[in-house]
Amino acid sequence: MTIVLCMSFLFYEAQRSGPLPADQRVTWRGDSALGDGDDVGHDLTGGYYDAGDHVKFGLPGAGVITTLAWGLIEYKEGYVKAGQVDYAKAAIRWGADYLLKAHTNTFELYGQVGEGNADHAFWGRPEDMTMYRPAFKIDQDHGGSELAGESAAALAAAYMVFEDSDPIYAYECLANARELYDFADQVREHYDVSIPQAADFYKSWSGYGDELAWSAIWLYYATGENKYLDAAKKHWNDYGMGNGDAFGYGWDEKTSGVYVLMAQLGGDSQYHNTLQSFMDRVINETPYTPGGLLFLSEWGSLRHANNIALLAVRAADLGLNPETYRAFAKSQIDFTLGSTGRSFVVGYGVNPPQRPHHRSSSCPDPQQDWDCSTGYSNPGPNPHVLYGAMVGGPGQDGSYQDDRGDYQKNEVTIDYNAAFTGVLAAMTQMN
């Protein structure tokens, strides 16, 4: 577990955009996308590339920061045991720094840099990109409650991470989180209406009620101010969250995360009951692959299973079926790391993926005489090992091939690794 936890942060370093720091460990990456934001007159360099491509998508990007911070807040002892606290903070800060840059005015937030279709037409290193990378925003006249709400949650969680070690930075995060929550709540609109360029890639199917509740409850835990708790309870009621029918947990669906954070309050059994009802339904009524992977979706099957595993260990910590839920979480991690005969984490374990659908790692060092556009069809392993990246995963029948061209099963994304990293920390802490 410890080794994979270390590797996961190497993956996040491989996904960095902008000017890289002197302590960058993934040395086959270089400075890239240094003109991001030039078209709108703002410095929008930095942040993370979303996946095997090079778009910076705001909603999943912010969700990653919230989830990484959540894991560090709850399972810091696991990070301490693994010697990864500083690397975890660096990963969170890299994303939080970008959110602070992107929040350019009280009711203005840049939510995407790069255009998905143009980006996907290029197979190469981010250092070599020449295509136009437009920036897209939400503002007072074009709201985006999912995006603003998730960004508020991310910065509130970042505040909790840095409150003791860097209070000045932490309070900057908190001040921006407050503004972004107000933006999400007061200018209600689906973000993909205001940024239609995101709709084909990260459309918000669940709506924005979950992000409103999610950001409010994060702000409550960050500040202790009852106005945010009252707001979270109001959103819970307004959007019917007590029925426990969330699909899963991830960049789009935060309702199940709200179940956990509300259950942490104690004193009101409805939140515990809703969380337990959700967990029991998902664990007991969802199909599994032949090897025992919870199968919620063919897109990112491992991601979905490990996301539920994070909720399971949190529910167990709250006293809900602790043995059952922890055993479930361990089974999902074990599957991911190779209990059925192959690892699904690049660079780790037995027979790991060697051909992830990932442009920059499929390219050789630039001084080599090899046109990277052929990297997609190269039958051999990627020239660079993308340590720590968890691939999409098998189909419901358990089928999987290490095939770069099968992006459904072999894509890697910053979202896929976020909850997975938290579960690794939880397991490290328990051992």
VOGU-3710 file (C-alpha; in Angstrom, 3 decimals, decimal comma):
1> mtivlcmsfl> 0,000/0,000/0,000  2,746/2,430/0,982  4,600/2,080/-2,320  1,464/2,689/-4,368  0,549/5,712/-2,253  3,968/7,158/-3,055  3,525/6,368/-6,741  0,133/8,081/-6,942  1,736/11,439/-6,238  4,266/10,802/-8,985
11> fyeaqrsgpl> 1,308/10,453/-11,340  -0,002/13,845/-10,234  3,414/15,355/-10,919  3,289/13,857/-14,419  -0,016/15,682/-14,968  1,276/19,133/-14,038  0,781/21,967/-16,488  2,672/25,244/-16,634  6,189/26,027/-15,387  7,460/23,097/-13,350
21> padqrvtwrg> 9,203/23,530/-10,001  12,830/22,711/-9,282  11,824/19,690/-7,181  9,809/18,062/-9,983  10,543/14,322/-9,777  9,032/13,260/-13,114  11,910/14,573/-15,165  10,626/13,513/-18,585  8,057/16,274/-18,255  8,918/19,938/-18,920
31> dsalgdgddv> 7,318/23,376/-18,865  4,182/23,490/-21,018  1,121/25,583/-21,902  2,884/28,759/-20,776  0,447/30,907/-22,752  -2,703/29,678/-21,012  -4,935/32,665/-20,322  -3,236/35,005/-22,788  -6,442/35,185/-24,814  -8,367/36,631/-21,850
41> ghdltggyyd> -5,608/38,672/-20,218  -5,211/36,479/-17,129  -2,410/34,151/-16,085  -4,074/30,732/-16,187  -0,890/28,679/-16,279  -0,516/25,786/-13,894  -3,028/23,281/-12,667  -3,392/19,742/-13,940  -4,019/18,193/-17,309  -7,163/16,148/-17,004
51> agdhvkfglp> -6,169/12,772/-18,398  -4,216/11,397/-21,308  -5,082/14,630/-23,080  -4,121/18,204/-22,203  -7,336/20,081/-21,460  -7,748/21,632/-18,027  -11,372/20,890/-17,098  -12,504/22,859/-14,054  -15,209/20,668/-12,517  -13,274/17,389/-12,281
61> gagvittlaw> -10,095/19,340/-11,526  -11,648/20,991/-8,490  -13,223/17,708/-7,404  -9,809/16,083/-7,382  -8,476/18,719/-4,976  -11,439/18,276/-2,630  -11,035/14,498/-2,596  -7,245/14,540/-2,172  -7,608/16,999/0,699  -10,352/14,870/2,245
71> glieykegyv> -8,046/11,870/2,290  -5,249/13,834/3,941  -7,569/15,386/6,530  -9,071/12,056/7,574  -6,101/9,727/7,136  -3,087/11,872/7,878  -1,541/9,121/9,991  -1,426/6,931/6,911  0,395/9,657/5,012  2,798/10,080/7,929
81> kagqvdyaka> 3,544/6,341/7,961  4,222/6,440/4,223  6,298/9,612/4,432  3,942/11,303/1,971  2,486/14,272/3,867  4,631/16,827/2,067  3,933/15,275/-1,334  0,207/15,206/-0,603  0,282/18,861/0,372  2,237/19,697/-2,764
91> airwgadyll> -0,335/17,925/-4,945  -3,220/19,721/-3,245  -1,485/23,093/-3,381  -0,679/22,734/-7,085  -4,392/22,444/-7,792  -5,475/25,035/-5,222  -2,996/27,573/-6,619  -4,623/27,178/-10,009  -8,126/27,627/-8,583  -7,004/30,857/-6,938
101> kahtntfely> -5,670/32,089/-10,289  -8,855/31,053/-12,069  -11,058/32,976/-9,613  -10,437/36,343/-11,240  -13,274/38,337/-9,693  -15,986/37,909/-7,067  -18,430/36,383/-9,549  -15,967/35,223/-12,192  -14,238/31,866/-12,459  -12,412/30,324/-15,397
111> gqvgegnadh> -13,579/26,749/-15,719  -11,751/25,366/-18,747  -8,594/25,962/-20,744  -8,295/24,177/-24,052  -10,975/22,869/-26,381  -11,591/19,151/-26,168  -12,016/18,254/-29,833  -9,000/20,242/-30,995  -6,927/18,829/-28,181  -7,944/15,246/-28,913
121> afwgrpedmt> -6,826/15,670/-32,525  -3,235/16,071/-31,282  -1,209/13,084/-30,099  2,007/14,400/-28,648  3,809/15,914/-25,704  2,182/18,891/-23,950  5,530/20,648/-24,311  5,030/20,555/-28,090  1,442/21,839/-28,306  0,820/24,607/-30,808
131> myrpafkidq> -2,973/24,626/-31,007  -5,046/27,562/-29,746  -6,052/26,972/-26,121  -9,034/29,213/-25,387  -10,160/29,921/-21,825  -13,830/29,683/-20,809  -15,466/31,190/-17,749  -18,617/31,546/-15,705  -19,636/34,952/-14,395  -22,476/37,063/-13,025
141> dhggselage> -24,471/36,709/-16,256  -23,499/33,125/-17,013  -23,515/31,126/-13,800  -22,131/27,685/-13,116  -23,176/26,409/-9,731  -21,545/22,978/-10,027  -18,196/24,521/-10,936  -18,286/27,361/-8,408  -19,596/25,069/-5,677  -16,981/22,370/-6,189
151> saaalaaaym> -14,238/24,992/-6,355  -15,521/26,409/-3,049  -15,423/22,937/-1,495  -11,887/22,380/-2,788  -10,587/25,624/-1,328  -12,396/25,101/1,971  -10,785/21,667/2,221  -7,419/23,166/1,256  -7,855/25,665/4,085  -8,186/22,763/6,517
161> vfedsdpiya> -5,027/21,151/5,108  -2,877/24,299/5,389  -4,433/26,025/8,402  -1,604/25,039/10,762  1,390/24,925/8,414  0,703/28,025/6,287  -2,100/30,114/7,815  -1,720/33,054/5,412  -2,190/30,795/2,399  -4,982/28,907/4,158
171> yeclanarel> -6,955/32,067/4,790  -6,564/33,098/1,152  -8,111/29,753/0,227  -10,929/30,268/2,722  -11,730/33,797/1,561  -12,021/32,560/-2,016  -14,096/29,584/-0,913  -16,598/31,896/0,750  -16,931/34,012/-2,397  -17,278/30,989/-4,635
181> ydfadqvreh> -19,988/29,460/-2,473  -21,956/32,712/-2,650  -21,444/32,727/-6,424  -22,720/29,143/-6,717  -25,734/29,821/-4,516  -26,754/33,241/-5,797  -26,208/32,768/-9,548  -27,737/29,362/-10,081  -27,156/27,798/-13,467  -25,735/24,573/-14,845
191> ydvsipqaad> -22,108/25,216/-15,631  -22,179/23,355/-18,946  -24,858/25,775/-20,165  -22,430/28,636/-19,622  -19,415/26,621/-20,830  -20,955/24,439/-23,552  -17,471/23,312/-24,593  -17,475/21,128/-21,461  -20,774/19,399/-22,209  -19,421/16,617/-24,436
201> fykswsgygd> -16,747/15,734/-21,892  -17,908/16,611/-18,365  -21,586/17,427/-18,479  -23,102/17,668/-15,009  -25,779/14,995/-15,124  -26,604/15,230/-11,420  -27,320/18,969/-11,417  -25,975/21,456/-8,917  -27,935/20,687/-5,747  -25,269/18,248/-4,603
211> elawsaiwly> -22,463/20,786/-5,100  -24,411/23,426/-3,178  -24,800/21,099/-0,192  -21,255/19,757/-0,561  -19,631/23,188/-0,571  -21,800/24,437/2,295  -20,928/21,528/4,564  -17,231/21,821/3,738  -17,382/25,496/4,670  -19,087/24,561/7,918
221> yatgenkyld> -16,278/22,189/8,842  -13,697/24,782/7,824  -15,244/27,684/9,746  -17,602/26,263/12,358  -20,132/28,910/11,292  -23,722/27,756/11,682  -24,892/29,700/8,621  -23,119/27,140/6,441  -24,565/24,205/8,364  -28,035/25,726/8,032
231> aakkhwndyg> -27,449/26,153/4,308  -26,293/22,542/3,943  -29,416/21,300/5,735  -31,603/23,474/3,533  -29,972/22,119/0,371  -30,357/18,590/1,766  -34,106/19,140/2,101  -34,600/21,211/-1,059  -32,922/18,600/-3,245  -34,385/15,512/-1,561
241> mgngdafgyg> -31,087/14,023/-0,450  -32,623/12,022/2,362  -33,868/9,318/0,010  -30,348/7,871/-0,310  -30,594/7,202/-4,038  -27,233/8,605/-5,131  -25,498/6,683/-7,920  -21,919/6,771/-6,647  -19,279/9,346/-5,819  -17,099/11,296/-8,213
251> wdektsgvyv> -16,525/14,463/-10,179  -20,246/14,798/-10,943  -22,058/13,056/-8,078  -21,350/14,565/-4,629  -24,598/13,539/-2,928  -23,062/10,438/-1,350  -20,181/12,558/-0,089  -22,751/14,838/1,514  -24,201/11,773/3,265  -20,815/11,162/4,891
261> lmaqlggdsq> -20,150/14,750/5,917  -23,633/15,189/7,322  -23,380/11,896/9,226  -20,178/13,196/10,826  -22,290/15,816/12,600  -23,799/13,237/14,940  -27,006/13,835/16,857  -29,401/13,269/13,965  -30,002/9,676/12,977  -31,429/10,562/9,556
271> yhntlqsfmd> -27,944/11,244/8,186  -26,487/7,992/9,519  -29,508/6,092/8,238  -29,244/7,636/4,786  -25,545/6,860/4,557  -26,011/3,266/5,701  -28,934/2,721/3,355  -26,852/4,006/0,447  -23,814/1,922/1,325  -25,804/-1,274/1,819
281> rvinetpytp> -27,675/-0,786/-1,431  -24,545/-0,145/-3,487  -22,456/-2,909/-1,920  -25,207/-5,552/-1,903  -27,223/-4,758/-5,030  -24,577/-3,674/-7,546  -23,105/-6,341/-9,843  -19,483/-7,449/-9,468  -16,959/-8,701/-11,983  -15,929/-12,370/-11,722
291> ggllflsewg> -12,856/-11,273/-9,758  -14,867/-9,257/-7,240  -14,731/-5,660/-8,489  -17,851/-3,621/-7,763  -19,100/-2,660/-11,210  -21,026/0,614/-11,409  -20,014/1,688/-14,899  -17,970/0,552/-17,879  -16,318/3,979/-17,866  -13,677/3,995/-15,156
301> slrhannial> -14,867/0,824/-13,463  -11,915/0,859/-11,052  -12,484/4,530/-10,295  -16,104/3,949/-9,281  -15,230/0,952/-7,101  -12,457/2,763/-5,263  -14,612/5,858/-4,828  -17,185/3,716/-3,025  -14,337/2,167/-1,050  -13,410/5,624/0,285
311> lavraadlgl> -16,996/6,195/1,414  -16,990/2,725/2,972  -13,966/3,415/5,172  -15,437/6,761/6,208  -18,766/5,101/7,079  -16,879/2,430/9,028  -15,044/5,143/10,955  -18,448/6,558/11,906  -19,425/3,213/13,419  -21,548/1,869/10,580
321> npetyrafak> -20,905/-1,832/9,901  -17,168/-1,309/10,388  -16,015/-4,860/9,735  -18,162/-5,308/6,635  -17,394/-1,928/5,091  -13,650/-2,109/5,762  -13,507/-5,619/4,320  -15,312/-4,360/1,226  -12,881/-1,456/0,818  -9,886/-3,756/1,195
331> sqidftlgst> -11,286/-6,143/-1,416  -11,513/-3,332/-3,948  -7,982/-2,127/-3,275  -6,694/-5,692/-3,409  -8,368/-6,208/-6,789  -6,852/-2,980/-8,107  -3,373/-3,958/-6,952  -3,453/-7,457/-8,408  -5,353/-10,001/-6,317  -6,700/-11,640/-9,486
341> grsfvvgygv> -3,299/-11,983/-11,145  -2,655/-8,567/-12,639  -2,188/-5,075/-11,307  -4,153/-2,185/-12,764  -1,669/0,443/-11,564  1,092/1,439/-13,962  4,536/0,530/-12,661  3,319/-1,556/-9,744  2,906/-5,257/-9,046  2,442/-8,247/-11,315
351> nppqrphhrs> 1,786/-7,647/-15,016  0,815/-3,968/-14,686  -0,448/-1,912/-17,619  2,373/-0,783/-19,902  0,335/1,009/-22,563  -1,946/3,493/-20,812  -3,886/5,822/-23,089  -1,696/8,802/-22,224  -0,028/11,052/-24,730  3,030/12,379/-22,944
361> sscpdpqqdw> 4,211/9,039/-21,528  3,736/7,435/-24,960  6,290/9,860/-26,414  10,042/9,333/-26,219  12,461/11,972/-25,000  12,447/14,802/-27,554  16,068/14,215/-28,616  15,164/10,766/-29,934  14,444/10,419/-33,627  10,821/9,328/-33,272
371> dcstgysnpg> 7,722/11,185/-34,335  5,420/11,080/-31,317  2,335/11,020/-33,521  3,137/7,326/-34,016  3,043/6,779/-30,251  -0,646/5,928/-30,385  -0,104/2,940/-32,669  3,227/1,820/-31,227  2,719/-1,847/-30,258  5,342/-1,679/-27,518
381> pnphvlygam> 5,116/-0,252/-23,992  5,001/3,492/-23,449  8,588/4,809/-23,428  8,026/6,417/-20,024  6,516/4,536/-17,092  3,591/6,564/-15,759  4,128/5,387/-12,187  1,045/5,275/-9,980  -1,611/5,868/-12,639  -4,676/3,652/-12,235
391> vggpgqdgsy> -6,239/2,739/-15,570  -9,963/2,677/-16,296  -10,287/-1,025/-15,584  -12,018/-4,169/-16,790  -15,444/-4,713/-18,250  -18,235/-6,306/-16,264  -17,198/-9,720/-17,536  -13,687/-9,124/-16,194  -12,168/-8,663/-19,653  -9,173/-6,364/-19,971
401> qddrgdyqkn> -6,371/-5,904/-22,478  -3,359/-3,657/-22,096  -4,228/-1,760/-25,273  -3,490/1,947/-25,643  -6,194/2,214/-28,274  -8,895/1,039/-25,856  -9,333/4,338/-24,045  -12,375/3,100/-22,170  -10,306/0,581/-20,232  -6,873/2,226/-20,414
411> evtidynaaf> -7,426/5,963/-20,015  -5,884/7,453/-16,897  -7,208/10,608/-15,261  -6,505/12,738/-12,211  -10,065/11,955/-11,128  -9,487/8,201/-11,229  -6,626/8,424/-8,728  -8,172/10,852/-6,230  -10,315/8,653/-3,967  -8,032/5,686/-4,663
421> tgvlaamtqm> -5,216/7,669/-3,024  -7,360/8,310/0,049  -8,229/4,630/0,415  -4,554/3,709/0,178  -3,857/6,143/3,020  -6,713/4,694/5,072  -5,411/1,151/4,589  -1,873/2,263/5,461  -3,204/3,891/8,616  -5,099/0,762/9,656
431> n> -2,108/-1,577/9,181
//
